[in-house]
Every structure is written in structure tokens, then in C-alpha cells.
Amino acid sequence: MKKQLIPLAIGGFGIGMTEFVMMGILPDIATTLNITIPAAGHLISAYALGVVLGAPLLVGIAGNYPPKKILLGLMVLFTFCNLLSSFAPNYETMLITRLLSGLPHGAFFGVGAVVASRLAGKGKEAQAISMMFAGLTVANIIGVPLGTFIGHNLSWRITFVIIAAVGLVTLFCIQKLMPVVSQSNLRKDLKLFTHVEPWLILGITAIGTGGLFAWFSYIAPLLTEVAHFGSDQLTWILVLAGFGMAVGNLISGRTADSISPIKATALFLLLMSICLIVVYYVSSIQIPLLGMTFVTGAIAFSLGAPIQILMIRAAKGSEMLASSVSQAGFNMGNALGAYLGGLPIAAGLGYAAPNLVGAMLAFTGFLMAMMMYFRQKEAPRYELSTGH
């Protein structure tokens, strides 16, 4: 890994930890704040909503500053808001702090993806972006299980203090290692929204990745209430899921660079739909469920780089805003998956039911990706820089 990408990977680690650790400590937060599991799931949706709002808003506000300064500002906000979460006294306050914590997420990955692609060699852009997302996968191997263990055995509030500390380390690394990259022009960036293709990619991202979050948002009660694992076993099972995500991230960039981003996106969405159906049917059988936890994590995280590079290429000349909007799409999926996945639980259908919801979302994303694939075959890809 190029040393210039290290700050992005560390920042990805912190962001991945704050986003995904919620799934592991959801029962602990519900107990502390005296709320139900579906209500605690709204904290996941609140964070995702923060990403959706923050990605275009913060990039728009800071769009004419150099990416390095933008990344520094975003990580200051990230650190402060996660520290606030650790002191939240009640559900309402926690809901607000989670919303605020999500604001810098999409913009950080959006700006970071553009920086990574510019630092990459020709034809290696998706692999460079996957290196940034490697921080997310390491978070799921180390950070999320560690945060879950601390949440179960000490306090989930300490988990958020650790996340804030990671933010401070990221700030230091950005200042020391991040090169200066030219800024983009916001007025030119806004032309992005006058074309169909970015909106289609946004829809694929929001609906398709909703399948991932319908599964992962409720993985803790699925494992303990349906498969009857002990709560003390959650930590190592989340490590298993994290290793799957790391494998998926490695596959992601290479696949996107070799068969094209849109083909990779369609393939992984179809496989994710199949995986979630299998998870539903093996959810009460421990050994097969463990295997599917690894496989589903791998398939789900294979989507990151292809979708990111797809959006960047679709928005020539507006890469930074487009990449940030793509992150907003992922977190629309987060909110959508957590919310829709919670509906069958609230209706009494059990903790395995969200997987069927997720399968439907992923398959819908697959159909939209195929629509875009045939659209690209029939018409040349537009480029904003030429006005076509």
C-alpha cells in the first residue's frame, strides 16, 4: 500500500467501526436506554440518514478547498460527534448524536476515493480505492469485535471513546502523509445532477446494498435468538464476518478492473440475493450459518469498489461530489435495510425474516444494474466535461 493511502485506510477503520459496531452492541444499547431492538435499529438508520445528508452538503460547502483540508475538517467533526455519543444519557440524545456522527462519513469516503484514484496507476483505480476500503474491512476484523466485546463486558460508551481516539490518529496521519491534490469546482460538479446515469447508480446502490444492511443490522439477535449462540460468542463470529469482508474487498477491486465495474456490480448483487436466501433457511443450524456469515460478508463487501469507480467514471469532471453521493447511496441502503428489516421483526415473524427482505432488495438492485448494463451497451457513456 502506498503510504499516501494510509490516512484513508485509518479513517476508513474508524468510520467502519462506528458504523458497524452498532450491530454488535445493539442489544446492550437497547438494555441501557430501555428501548426495544427495533427501536435501537433506528439508531442505525439515524447514522445512515446523517451520511445521506452530509455527503452532498459538506462536499458542497467545502467543494472549493483542497481535498486534504476537507479531509482534516471532516475528521475533526467525526471525532467530536463520536465522543458526544459516548455521553448520550437517553435514546433521543443518542439518536441525534448518531445522526451527527454520520455527517462526515460519505464526504470522507467520497473525497478519499477521488484522492486514491488520482494516486493510482492507470487501470488500477478500483484497486487503489479498495485499499482505502481495506480500513473498513480491518474494522470488521478487529475494531467491531473489540468494540462488541467491550460493549458486552464493560460499557458501549467506552467503545465510542475508542472510536474518537482513532479519529485523532487519522487527523495526525492526514497532516503528515496526505499529499496535496487539486480541488474541483463546485459549479461544474453540480452538473452531475442533470444526467440520468448517476441517479441510476444511486438507485442501484441504495436499494441493492439495502440487502446487506437488512442482514447485518440484526445479526446479533439472529445469532443469539435463532441460532442460539451465547452472547459471549458474538465477538469471534463478528471476526469471522470481518474476515469474509476483507476477502470480499480484495476480490472487489481486481474484479472491477478486469470485467468492468457494472458487470461486477450486477454479479455481486445477484450472489448477495442468493446468499441471503440461504442464510434464512440455515439460520437455526449453527455450522452452516457460520459458513454463510463468512460468505455473505465477502459478497456484500465486494460491492464497494465497483460501485465507487462506476460513479467516478460516470461523472467525469465531477468526481468528488459524485463519489460522495455514492457514499450517500450506500447509507440510504443502510437506512432502508435497517428499517425494512425491522418490520418483520416488529410483526412477530422472527429475527431470520430480515434476510428475505434483504434478498428482495439485493435482487432489485441486480435488475437495475442489468438495466444500466444494457443502457451502456446501447449508448456511449456520457462525460460531463464534454457536455454530452
Secondary structure, 3 states (H helix, E strand, C coil): CCHHHHHHHHHHHHHHHHHHHHHHHHHHHHHHHCCCHHHHHHHHHHHHHHHHHHHHHHHHHHCCCCHHHHHHHHHHHHHHHHHHHHCCCCHHHHHHHHHHHHHHHHHHHHHHHHHHHHHCCCCCHHHHHHHHHHHHHHHHHHHHHHHHHHHHHCCHHHHHHHHHHHHHHHHHHHHHHCCCCCCCCHHHHHHHHHCHHHHHHHHHHHHHCHHHHHHHCCHHHHHHHHCCCCHHHHHHHHHHHHHHHHHHHHHHHHHHHHHCHHHHHHHHHHHHHHHHHHHHHHCCCHHHHHHHHHHHHHHHHCCHHHHHHHHHHHCCCCHHHHHHHHHHHHHHHHHHHHHHHHHHHHCCCCCCCHHHHHHHHHHHHHHHHHHHHHHHHHCCCCCCCCCC
